[in-house]
Amino acid sequence: MIIKILGSGCKNCLTLKENTETALKEKGIEAEVIKVENMKDIVSYGVMQTPALVIDEKVVSYGKVLKSAEIIKILEKII
């Protein structure tokens, strides 16, 4: 599983990355977490608001900082 955090590196983007890593650890899921900061790459996903969460190339959230529990719910639907 590859998870991408899309954003410019702002506080919200970093928080989303931390919350994602916490959710993965809590569920015991192995995944590669990649931070994408290049605006051209971010726009290629059709995302106009960051931070955004992309799991296996599918945008699952954008424009808000998800809490770990919210990320766990998304992961449970995917797995």
Secondary structure, DSSP 8 states (H G I E B T S, - for coil): -EEEEESSS-HHHHHHHHHHHHHHHHHT---EEEEE--HHHHHTTT--SSSEEEETTEEEEESS---HHHHHHHHHHH-
